[in-house]
Amino acid sequence: MLPILRLTRQYHLPPLFAMVSPALKRNADHLSGPAADSKKPKGGSITAFFGAPKPKALSTQTNSLDTNGTAPAPRSTSFNKEKWVASLTPEQKELLQLEIDTLDESWLAHLKDEIVTPDFLNLKRFLKKEKEGKVKIFPPEEDVYSWSRHTPLHTVKVVIIGQDPYHNDNQAHGLCFSVRPPTRAPPSLVNIYKGIKKNYPDFVPPPNNGGLLIPWAERGVLMLNTCLTVRAHQANSHSGKGWEKFTQKAIDLVARVRGNGVVFLAWGKPAGTRVAKINKSKHCVLQSVHPSPLSAHHGFFDNGHFKKCNDWLAERYGNDGIIDWSLVPSKKAVVPPTADKENSAALANASPSPVEMSGETVQGDSVKSGPLEDEFDDDDALEALVAAEKEEEAKKV
């Protein structure tokens, strides 16, 4: 009975204690001297008596490889999107509604401070005025951040840096160099296919000269333009408005959190400036001229970037970490394709066009003669154009 008495006294249980005789109570009081008190758990609770259970360690990163073969970046466990949204001012909520609704949370958790800066909010005010002025903007609003959803931050293995979104109809959809069916691959993308073919002879371009690159994005290839929007048919019309700072933050974020390293493909001088500060001992940075028709023959086809990329990934992560560059479900360029059924169907069923894309632009159902204007935005291409003009002038003399 003595243990029961001691517990009864310790945990203040009057009903049970009232049932004990005075004699036993006196014995219990005698036993509960200094020695006994020193063994009492502090706090007077059942938890204190038996000892609190040890908390399980919370991990923000798994040691295993993620689904695309690379060690994942830490996912934010502390970001509470609802709480963050509630902290915004009414104007911020209005201006940032697109980011709240469509920027993947893996990116938003890290870029949330950037998008409330005065520079970014001014960019959003500018875009709001464009929209209110009935200005047509590409890509469609819901696709501005499609790159973040197709390639969440913790899946990035390769970064391809573009410049301006395509500015003609039925082209831009948020991934640099990529176009949706039935639009055919623009000249720069055709040259990219040629570069892959040179590295991997088994590579087969998509049917009907398709240009949908979503399968690459879902395999860990982040295709990010420097500017994320553009006025219809006006190249570089949204440059210098604030996108460059934001996308640089995204590039720097990848370099910082993807601790095991990624491959950066920087084609052309503007893209080269974006990776100038990347730690080359941690990451693989591959630079060359742009694949534009006016500059590709200056070294793009022989740069070997697609194989060099996979060689580096294989060395760092093993064969499971390399990129399958194939875009045709029935063909294998490097490893078995993993494109989902919807994307495979879109690639296979792309509507044929009566015109090949060499030197012509498809705009909806119409065809515009001449090369795509946005194929000439690259500095390398412009230099080549100037050189060609000088050569023509010299011939006339």
C-alpha positions as CSV (number, residue, x, y, z in Angstrom):
1,M,0.0,0.0,0.0
2,L,2.9,2.4,0.6
3,P,3.7,2.9,-3.0
4,I,0.0,3.7,-3.6
5,L,0.0,6.2,-0.8
6,R,3.1,7.9,-2.1
7,L,1.6,8.2,-5.5
8,T,-1.7,9.4,-4.0
9,R,0.1,12.1,-2.0
10,Q,2.3,13.1,-4.9
11,Y,-0.5,13.5,-7.4
12,H,-3.0,15.1,-5.0
13,L,-5.8,12.5,-5.3
14,P,-8.0,13.2,-2.3
15,P,-10.6,10.5,-2.9
16,L,-8.1,7.7,-2.8
17,F,-6.1,9.3,0.1
18,A,-9.3,9.6,2.2
19,M,-9.7,5.8,2.1
20,V,-6.3,5.3,3.8
21,S,-6.1,4.9,7.6
22,P,-4.5,7.6,9.8
23,A,-1.8,5.1,10.8
24,L,-0.8,4.3,7.3
25,K,-0.9,8.1,6.6
26,R,1.6,8.7,9.4
27,N,3.9,6.0,8.1
28,A,3.7,7.5,4.7
29,D,4.5,11.0,6.1
30,H,7.5,9.5,7.9
31,L,8.7,7.9,4.7
32,S,8.3,11.0,2.6
33,G,11.3,12.8,4.1
34,P,14.1,14.7,2.3
35,A,15.4,11.5,0.6
36,A,12.0,10.7,-0.8
37,D,11.4,14.3,-1.8
38,S,14.6,14.3,-3.8
39,K,13.4,11.5,-5.9
40,K,10.1,13.3,-6.7
41,P,9.7,14.3,-10.3
42,K,9.5,18.0,-10.7
43,G,6.2,19.4,-12.0
44,G,3.9,16.9,-10.3
45,S,2.6,15.3,-13.5
46,I,2.3,11.8,-14.9
47,T,4.5,12.9,-17.8
48,A,7.2,14.1,-15.4
49,F,7.0,10.9,-13.4
50,F,7.5,8.5,-16.3
51,G,9.6,10.9,-18.4
52,A,8.5,12.8,-21.5
53,P,8.8,10.9,-24.8
54,K,11.7,11.9,-26.9
55,P,10.6,14.0,-29.9
56,K,11.2,12.6,-33.3
57,A,13.7,14.5,-35.4
58,L,12.2,16.5,-38.2
59,S,14.0,16.2,-41.5
60,T,13.7,18.7,-44.3
61,Q,15.7,16.6,-46.7
62,T,15.8,12.9,-47.5
63,N,19.1,11.2,-48.1
64,S,17.7,9.1,-50.9
65,L,17.6,10.2,-54.6
66,D,14.4,11.9,-55.7
67,T,12.3,10.7,-58.6
68,N,14.6,12.2,-61.2
69,G,17.8,10.6,-59.9
70,T,19.3,13.5,-57.9
71,A,19.5,14.3,-54.3
72,P,16.6,16.7,-53.6
73,A,17.0,20.2,-52.3
74,P,15.6,20.9,-48.9
75,R,11.9,21.5,-49.1
76,S,10.6,24.3,-46.9
77,T,8.8,23.0,-43.9
78,S,8.2,26.4,-42.3
79,F,6.5,28.2,-45.2
80,N,2.8,28.7,-44.4
81,K,1.3,30.1,-47.6
82,E,-2.0,31.1,-46.0
83,K,-0.3,32.9,-43.2
84,W,2.0,34.7,-45.7
85,V,-0.9,35.7,-47.9
86,A,-2.7,37.0,-44.9
87,S,0.3,39.2,-44.1
88,L,0.1,41.0,-47.4
89,T,-1.5,44.4,-47.8
90,P,-4.7,44.7,-50.0
91,E,-2.7,46.2,-52.8
92,Q,0.0,43.5,-52.6
93,K,-2.6,40.8,-52.7
94,E,-4.2,42.3,-55.8
95,L,-0.8,42.8,-57.6
96,L,0.5,39.4,-56.6
97,Q,-2.6,37.3,-57.3
98,L,-0.9,35.6,-60.2
99,E,2.1,34.6,-58.1
100,I,-0.2,33.4,-55.3
101,D,-2.2,31.3,-57.7
102,T,0.3,30.0,-60.2
103,L,3.9,30.1,-58.9
104,D,4.7,26.7,-57.6
105,E,5.0,26.7,-53.8
106,S,8.5,25.1,-53.9
107,W,9.7,28.3,-55.6
108,L,7.3,30.7,-53.8
109,A,8.6,29.6,-50.4
110,H,12.1,31.0,-51.4
111,L,11.1,33.9,-53.6
112,K,8.3,35.3,-51.4
113,D,10.5,38.1,-50.1
114,E,11.7,39.1,-53.6
115,I,8.1,39.5,-54.9
116,V,7.2,42.1,-52.3
117,T,10.2,44.3,-53.0
118,P,9.4,47.8,-54.5
119,D,11.1,46.7,-57.8
120,F,8.9,43.7,-58.3
121,L,5.7,45.5,-57.2
122,N,6.5,48.2,-59.7
123,L,6.8,45.6,-62.4
124,K,3.4,44.2,-61.5
125,R,1.9,47.7,-61.6
126,F,3.4,48.1,-65.1
127,L,1.8,44.8,-66.2
128,K,-1.5,45.8,-64.6
129,K,-1.5,49.0,-66.8
130,E,-0.7,47.0,-69.9
131,K,-3.6,44.7,-69.1
132,E,-6.0,47.6,-68.4
133,G,-4.9,49.2,-71.7
134,K,-6.0,46.0,-73.6
135,V,-2.4,45.3,-74.6
136,K,-2.0,41.7,-75.8
137,I,0.7,40.0,-73.8
138,F,2.5,36.7,-74.3
139,P,2.5,34.1,-72.9
140,P,-1.0,33.7,-71.7
141,E,-1.3,34.8,-68.1
142,E,-1.7,31.3,-66.7
143,D,1.5,30.2,-68.4
144,V,3.8,32.9,-67.1
145,Y,5.0,30.7,-64.3
146,S,4.4,27.3,-66.0
147,W,8.2,26.6,-65.7
148,S,7.9,26.5,-61.9
149,R,5.1,24.0,-62.0
150,H,6.6,21.7,-64.6
151,T,10.0,21.8,-62.8
152,P,9.6,22.3,-59.1
153,L,12.8,23.6,-57.4
154,H,13.7,20.3,-55.8
155,T,13.7,18.5,-59.2
156,V,16.1,20.8,-61.1
157,K,19.1,19.1,-62.7
158,V,19.7,21.3,-65.8
159,V,19.0,25.0,-66.4
160,I,18.6,26.4,-69.9
161,I,18.5,30.2,-70.0
162,G,16.5,31.9,-72.7
163,Q,15.9,35.6,-73.3
164,D,12.5,37.0,-74.5
165,P,9.3,34.9,-74.8
166,Y,8.3,34.3,-78.4
167,H,6.1,37.2,-79.3
168,N,3.9,35.8,-82.1
169,D,0.6,34.0,-81.7
170,N,0.4,30.4,-80.5
171,Q,4.0,30.2,-79.5
172,A,5.1,31.2,-76.0
173,H,3.8,29.1,-73.1
174,G,6.3,29.8,-70.3
175,L,9.2,27.5,-71.2
176,C,12.1,29.1,-73.2
177,F,12.5,27.7,-76.8
178,S,9.3,25.6,-76.4
179,V,6.1,26.1,-78.5
180,R,2.7,24.3,-78.3
181,P,1.2,22.3,-81.1
182,P,0.3,22.9,-83.9
183,T,3.0,25.6,-84.0
184,R,6.2,24.2,-85.4
185,A,9.6,24.4,-83.9
186,P,11.2,27.8,-84.5
187,P,14.6,27.9,-86.2
188,S,16.6,28.1,-82.9
189,L,14.8,25.0,-81.6
190,V,15.4,23.2,-84.9
191,N,19.1,23.9,-84.4
192,I,18.9,22.6,-80.9
193,Y,17.5,19.4,-82.3
194,K,20.5,19.3,-84.7
195,G,22.9,19.7,-81.8
196,I,21.3,16.8,-79.9
197,K,21.3,14.7,-83.1
198,K,25.1,15.3,-83.4
199,N,25.6,14.1,-79.8
200,Y,23.1,11.3,-80.0
201,P,22.6,9.9,-83.6
202,D,19.5,8.0,-82.5
203,F,17.7,11.2,-81.6
204,V,14.5,11.8,-83.7
205,P,12.8,15.2,-83.7
206,P,9.1,15.3,-82.8
207,P,6.7,14.5,-85.6
208,N,5.5,17.4,-87.8
209,N,8.5,19.5,-86.6
210,G,6.8,19.9,-83.2
211,G,8.4,22.1,-80.6
212,L,6.7,21.1,-77.3
213,L,9.4,20.6,-74.6
214,I,7.3,19.9,-71.6
215,P,8.8,16.3,-71.3
216,W,12.2,17.9,-70.8
217,A,10.8,20.2,-68.1
218,E,9.3,17.3,-66.2
219,R,12.6,15.4,-66.3
220,G,14.3,18.2,-64.4
221,V,15.3,20.7,-67.2
222,L,14.4,24.2,-66.1
223,M,13.7,26.3,-69.2
224,L,13.7,29.9,-67.9
225,N,13.5,33.1,-70.0
226,T,15.2,36.2,-68.7
227,C,12.0,38.2,-69.3
228,L,8.8,36.3,-68.6
229,T,6.4,38.5,-70.6
230,V,6.4,40.4,-73.9
231,R,4.0,42.6,-75.9
232,A,2.5,40.8,-78.9
233,H,4.7,41.2,-81.9
234,Q,7.1,43.6,-80.1
235,A,10.4,41.8,-79.2
236,N,12.0,42.9,-75.9
237,S,9.1,45.2,-75.1
238,H,9.1,44.2,-71.4
239,S,12.8,44.2,-70.9
240,G,14.2,46.5,-68.3
241,K,10.9,46.5,-66.4
242,G,12.0,44.2,-63.5
243,W,11.8,40.6,-64.8
244,E,15.6,40.4,-65.1
245,K,16.2,40.9,-61.4
246,F,13.5,38.3,-60.5
247,T,14.8,35.6,-62.9
248,Q,18.3,36.2,-61.7
249,K,17.1,35.5,-58.2
250,A,15.6,32.3,-59.4
251,I,18.9,31.3,-61.1
252,D,20.9,32.2,-58.0
253,L,18.4,30.2,-55.9
254,V,19.0,27.1,-57.9
255,A,22.7,27.5,-57.5
256,R,22.4,27.9,-53.8
257,V,19.9,25.2,-52.8
258,R,20.7,22.4,-55.3
259,G,23.7,21.4,-53.2
260,N,24.8,18.4,-55.3
261,G,25.2,20.5,-58.4
262,V,23.3,21.2,-61.6
263,V,24.2,21.9,-65.2
264,F,23.7,25.4,-66.6
265,L,23.4,25.8,-70.4
266,A,24.1,29.4,-71.3
267,W,23.8,30.0,-75.1
268,G,24.7,33.5,-76.2
269,K,26.3,36.5,-74.5
270,P,23.2,37.6,-72.5
271,A,22.8,34.1,-71.1
272,G,26.5,34.1,-70.3
273,T,26.1,37.1,-68.0
274,R,23.4,35.3,-66.0
275,V,25.8,32.5,-65.0
276,A,28.9,34.6,-64.5
277,K,28.9,34.2,-60.7
278,I,27.9,30.6,-60.6
279,N,30.3,28.5,-58.5
280,K,32.0,26.3,-61.2
281,S,33.5,23.9,-58.7
282,K,30.1,23.0,-57.5
283,H,28.1,23.3,-60.7
284,C,28.7,22.6,-64.4
285,V,28.5,25.7,-66.6
286,L,28.5,25.2,-70.4
287,Q,28.6,28.3,-72.6
288,S,28.5,28.8,-76.3
289,V,27.0,30.9,-79.1
290,H,23.2,31.0,-79.4
291,P,21.4,28.4,-81.6
292,S,19.9,31.3,-83.7
293,P,20.4,30.7,-87.4
294,L,22.7,33.7,-87.6
295,S,25.1,32.4,-85.0
296,A,24.7,28.7,-84.6
297,H,27.3,28.0,-87.3
298,H,29.9,29.8,-85.2
299,G,30.2,26.8,-82.9
300,F,26.8,25.7,-81.5
301,F,26.5,22.5,-83.5
302,D,30.0,21.4,-82.3
303,N,29.7,22.4,-78.6
304,G,28.7,18.9,-77.5
305,H,26.6,20.4,-74.7
306,F,24.0,17.7,-74.5
307,K,26.4,14.8,-74.1
308,K,28.7,16.9,-71.8
309,C,25.7,17.6,-69.7
310,N,24.8,14.0,-69.3
311,D,28.5,12.9,-68.8
312,W,28.7,15.4,-65.9
313,L,25.3,14.3,-64.4
314,A,26.3,10.6,-64.8
315,E,29.6,11.2,-63.0
316,R,27.9,13.1,-60.2
317,Y,24.7,11.1,-59.8
318,G,25.1,7.9,-61.8
319,N,23.2,6.9,-64.9
320,D,19.8,7.4,-63.2
321,G,20.6,11.1,-63.1
322,I,21.1,11.8,-66.8
323,I,18.6,13.6,-69.0
324,D,16.6,11.7,-71.7
325,W,16.5,14.3,-74.5
326,S,14.1,12.2,-76.6
327,L,10.7,13.8,-77.5
328,V,9.3,10.9,-79.5
329,P,7.6,8.3,-77.2
330,S,8.6,5.3,-79.5
331,K,12.3,6.3,-79.7
332,K,15.1,6.3,-77.2
333,A,17.8,8.9,-77.4
334,V,19.5,8.2,-74.1
335,V,17.3,6.5,-71.6
336,P,13.7,5.2,-71.7
337,P,11.4,8.3,-72.1
338,T,9.2,9.3,-69.2
339,A,6.8,11.8,-70.8
340,D,3.3,11.4,-69.5
341,K,0.5,10.2,-71.8
342,E,-1.0,13.7,-72.3
343,N,2.3,15.2,-73.5
344,S,3.1,12.2,-75.6
345,A,-0.3,12.5,-77.3
346,A,0.2,16.2,-77.9
347,L,3.6,15.5,-79.5
348,A,2.3,12.6,-81.7
349,N,-0.9,14.4,-82.8
350,A,0.5,17.8,-83.6
351,S,-1.4,19.1,-86.6
352,P,0.8,19.3,-89.8
353,S,1.4,22.6,-91.4
354,P,1.6,23.2,-95.1
355,V,4.9,25.1,-94.7
356,E,8.2,23.9,-93.4
357,M,9.7,26.2,-90.7
358,S,12.9,27.0,-92.5
359,G,12.7,30.7,-92.9
360,E,8.9,31.0,-92.2
361,T,6.8,31.8,-89.2
362,V,3.5,30.2,-88.3
363,Q,1.0,32.5,-86.7
364,G,-2.2,30.7,-86.0
365,D,-3.6,29.7,-89.4
366,S,-1.5,32.3,-91.3
367,V,2.0,32.1,-92.6
368,K,4.4,35.0,-92.5
369,S,7.4,35.0,-94.7
370,G,10.8,35.6,-93.3
371,P,12.6,34.4,-90.1
372,L,11.2,34.9,-86.7
373,E,12.0,38.3,-85.4
374,D,12.8,37.0,-81.9
375,E,15.5,34.7,-83.5
376,F,17.6,37.8,-84.0
377,D,17.5,39.2,-80.4
378,D,20.8,37.5,-79.4
379,D,24.0,39.6,-79.5
380,D,25.8,36.8,-81.3
381,A,23.1,36.8,-84.0
382,L,23.2,40.6,-84.3
383,E,27.0,40.6,-84.7
384,A,26.7,37.9,-87.4
385,L,24.0,40.0,-89.1
386,V,26.2,43.1,-89.1
387,A,29.1,41.0,-90.4
388,A,26.9,39.7,-93.2
389,E,25.8,43.2,-94.2
390,K,29.4,44.4,-94.3
391,E,30.3,41.5,-96.5
392,E,27.5,42.4,-98.9
393,E,28.7,46.0,-99.0
394,A,32.2,44.9,-99.7
395,K,31.0,42.8,-102.6
396,K,29.3,45.9,-104.1
397,V,32.5,47.9,-103.9
